[in-house]
């Protein structure tokens, strides 16, 4: 799957991972990843490995609030292509310990039309997406999307693909 440099840069610039509260306190959002220099001319289409590099992750042993994160947790970044304005992600992950309240968390708008971005520090993520109303995006009537490990992902037309 090809990915334009603009998509990769927008995801890298907007994807500041969310640090979830742990028992007894909350975390701060980590600093956003630095996109590639603007003065270097990018290729028109990136390979998945180049796209993943552009979707640079912010991964470390500290969640920004002085708490050490579980070694299995890392950054999960999702670029979602949708016409919904706004778009929400309703999710569950081990670090959060329960589903978010519906409709979920509002996704950040990307620089390109129809792109929404969400990043979180977690070991895995089960989720569905919605428009904040009655429209839901999930793989089938009785299933949810699932990301089993940290990395960068793209969800487009019902297909979830890991790019790194």
C-alpha positions in Angstrom: 0.0 0.0 0.0 1.4 3.4 -0.9 1.1 6.4 1.3 1.8 10.0 0.4 4.4 11.9 2.3 1.8 14.5 3.3 -0.2 11.7 5.0 2.8 10.5 6.8 3.9 14.0 7.9 0.4 14.8 9.1 0.2 11.7 11.2 3.6 12.3 12.7 2.8 15.9 13.5 -0.6 15.3 15.0 0.0 12.0 16.8 0.9 12.9 20.3 0.1 9.8 22.3 -2.4 9.9 25.0 -1.2 8.7 28.4 -4.0 7.0 30.2 -4.6 7.4 33.9 -3.3 4.7 36.1 -4.7 3.9 39.5 -4.3 6.9 41.7 -3.5 9.6 39.1 -3.5 10.8 35.6 -0.7 11.2 33.0 0.3 14.0 30.7 0.3 13.7 26.9 3.8 13.0 25.5 5.5 15.5 23.2 4.5 15.1 19.5 6.8 13.3 17.1 9.0 15.5 14.9 8.1 15.2 11.2 10.8 15.0 8.6 12.4 18.3 7.6 10.2 20.4 5.3 13.1 21.4 3.1 13.9 17.8 2.0 11.9 16.8 -1.1 10.0 13.6 -0.3 9.1 10.9 -2.9 5.5 11.1 -4.1 4.6 7.7 -2.6 6.2 6.0 0.4 6.7 2.3 1.0 5.1 1.0 4.2 8.5 1.1 5.9 9.1 4.7 4.8 5.6 5.6 5.9 6.2 4.0 9.3 9.4 6.0 9.7 7.4 9.2 9.0 4.8 8.2 11.5 7.5 8.3 14.2 6.5 7.0 17.5 7.1 8.6 20.9 8.1 5.6 23.0 9.9 5.6 26.3 10.0 4.1 29.7 8.2 7.1 31.3 4.7 8.3 30.5 5.6 12.0 31.0 4.1 12.1 34.5 7.0 10.3 36.2 5.3 6.9 36.1 7.1 4.0 34.5 5.1 2.3 31.8 4.7 -1.5 31.5 7.4 -2.8 29.1 4.7 -4.3 26.9 3.0 -0.9 26.4 4.1 1.3 23.6 2.5 3.8 21.2 -0.4 2.8 19.0 -1.0 5.4 16.3 -4.1 5.2 14.0 -4.7 7.2 10.9 -8.4 6.9 10.0 -9.8 7.9 6.6 -13.5 9.0 6.9 -15.8 11.8 5.8 -17.2 12.1 9.3 -16.7 15.5 10.9 -16.0 14.9 13.8 -15.0 11.3 14.3 -14.8 9.5 17.6 -13.0 6.4 18.8 -14.7 4.2 21.4 -12.1 1.9 22.8 -10.9 -0.5 25.5 -7.3 -1.4 26.3 -5.6 -3.1 29.3 -4.1 0.2 30.6 -7.6 1.9 30.6 -9.3 -1.1 32.3 -12.7 -0.5 30.7 -14.4 0.9 27.6 -14.6 4.7 27.1 -18.0 6.3 27.6 -19.8 6.5 24.3 -19.2 8.0 21.8 -15.6 7.8 22.9 -12.7 10.3 22.4 -12.8 12.8 19.6 -10.1 12.1 17.0 -7.7 14.9 15.9 -8.3 16.3 12.5 -5.5 15.7 10.0 -4.1 18.2 7.7 -5.6 16.5 4.7 -9.3 16.2 4.2 -11.0 13.1 5.6 -8.0 12.1 7.8 -8.4 11.7 11.5 -5.6 10.7 13.9 -5.5 9.0 17.3 -2.5 7.9 19.4 -2.4 6.2 22.7 0.2 4.5 24.9 -1.1 0.9 25.3 -0.1 -2.7 24.7 -3.2 -3.4 22.5 -6.4 -1.7 21.5 -10.0 -2.9 20.8 -12.1 -0.2 19.2 -15.0 0.9 17.0 -15.4 4.4 15.4 -18.4 6.6 15.1 -19.7 10.0 14.1 -20.8 11.0 17.6 -24.4 10.1 16.6 -25.9 6.9 15.2 -23.3 6.0 12.5 -20.7 3.3 13.6 -17.7 1.8 11.7 -16.7 -1.7 12.8 -15.6 -4.7 10.8 -18.9 -6.6 11.1 -22.2 -6.5 13.0 -20.8 -8.5 16.0 -17.1 -7.6 16.0 -14.7 -4.8 16.8 -11.4 -3.7 15.3 -8.4 -5.0 17.3 -4.8 -3.9 17.3 -2.6 -6.5 19.1 0.6 -4.6 19.5 2.1 -1.1 19.5 2.9 0.5 16.1 1.4 2.7 13.4 -1.8 1.7 11.6 -4.1 3.0 8.8 -7.8 2.2 8.7 -9.3 2.8 5.3 -12.5 1.5 3.8 -12.8 -1.2 6.6 -9.2 -2.4 6.1 -6.8 -2.1 9.0 -3.2 -2.2 8.0 0.0 -2.0 10.1 2.6 0.2 8.5 5.2 -0.2 11.3 
